[in-house]
């Protein structure tokens, strides 16, 4: 039995979204499905609650950051997300 998940720190995933955003909902669903396979913590941030975030991400949402780095914007598929998260575990 592998204990790598017990000793591996969780991957931080931040999803920048906004209300009534279909692409945001789609990305969230992909992240939720893939999240079952990795040790991670997930945070959702509505960019419209902070003027600085709205200015930074306004036209680009959804944006998915992995361990503080922008990894995807607009869309992500399960395969690409799995590959990105697997790189974080190395």
C-alpha positions as CSV (number, residue, x, y, z in Angstrom):
1,X,0.0,0.0,0.0
2,X,1.4,3.4,-0.9
3,X,1.6,6.1,1.7
4,X,2.6,8.9,-0.7
5,X,-0.7,10.7,-0.3
6,X,-0.2,10.8,3.4
7,X,3.2,12.5,3.1
8,X,2.6,14.6,0.1
9,X,1.3,18.1,0.9
10,X,-2.0,18.9,-0.7
11,X,-2.0,20.8,-4.0
12,X,-3.6,24.2,-3.7
13,X,-6.1,24.9,-6.4
14,X,-7.8,28.2,-6.8
15,X,-10.7,28.7,-9.2
16,X,-11.4,32.4,-10.1
17,X,-15.0,32.7,-11.2
18,X,-18.0,35.0,-11.4
19,X,-21.7,34.6,-11.0
20,X,-23.7,33.3,-13.9
21,X,-20.7,32.1,-15.8
22,X,-21.3,28.9,-17.8
23,X,-17.6,28.3,-18.5
24,X,-16.9,28.7,-14.7
25,X,-19.5,26.0,-14.0
26,X,-18.0,23.7,-16.6
27,X,-14.4,24.2,-15.2
28,X,-15.7,23.7,-11.6
29,X,-17.3,20.3,-12.7
30,X,-14.0,19.1,-14.2
31,X,-12.0,20.1,-11.2
32,X,-14.5,18.4,-8.9
33,X,-14.2,15.1,-10.9
34,X,-10.4,15.1,-11.0
35,X,-10.1,16.3,-7.3
36,X,-11.1,12.8,-6.1
37,X,-7.8,11.5,-7.4
38,X,-5.4,14.0,-5.8
39,X,-4.7,15.4,-2.4
40,X,-5.7,19.0,-2.8
41,X,-7.3,22.0,-1.3
42,X,-9.7,24.0,-3.4
43,X,-10.7,27.6,-3.1
44,X,-13.4,29.4,-5.1
45,X,-13.0,33.1,-5.6
46,X,-15.6,35.4,-7.2
47,X,-13.5,38.1,-8.9
48,X,-16.4,40.5,-8.8
49,X,-16.1,40.8,-5.0
50,X,-12.8,42.5,-5.2
51,X,-12.0,45.4,-7.7
52,X,-8.3,44.3,-7.9
53,X,-9.3,40.8,-8.8
54,X,-11.9,42.0,-11.3
55,X,-9.2,44.2,-13.0
56,X,-6.7,41.3,-13.1
57,X,-9.0,38.5,-14.2
58,X,-12.1,40.3,-15.4
59,X,-12.3,39.2,-19.0
60,X,-10.4,35.9,-18.5
61,X,-12.6,33.9,-16.1
62,X,-12.6,31.2,-15.3
63,X,-9.0,31.0,-14.3
64,X,-7.6,28.0,-12.5
65,X,-4.4,28.4,-10.5
66,X,-2.4,25.5,-9.2
67,X,-0.1,26.2,-6.3
68,X,-0.4,29.9,-6.9
69,X,0.5,29.8,-10.7
70,X,-2.0,30.4,-13.5
71,X,-2.5,27.0,-15.1
72,X,-5.7,27.3,-17.2
73,X,-8.2,29.9,-18.4
74,X,-11.6,29.5,-20.0
75,X,-11.5,25.7,-20.3
76,X,-9.7,22.6,-19.1
77,X,-10.3,19.0,-19.8
78,X,-9.8,16.1,-17.3
79,X,-6.7,14.8,-19.0
80,X,-4.9,18.1,-19.1
81,X,-5.8,18.8,-15.4
82,X,-4.7,15.3,-14.3
83,X,-1.3,15.8,-16.1
84,X,-0.9,19.3,-14.5
85,X,-1.7,18.0,-11.0
86,X,0.6,15.0,-11.4
87,X,3.5,17.3,-12.2
88,X,2.9,19.1,-8.9
89,X,3.3,15.8,-7.0
90,X,6.8,15.2,-8.2
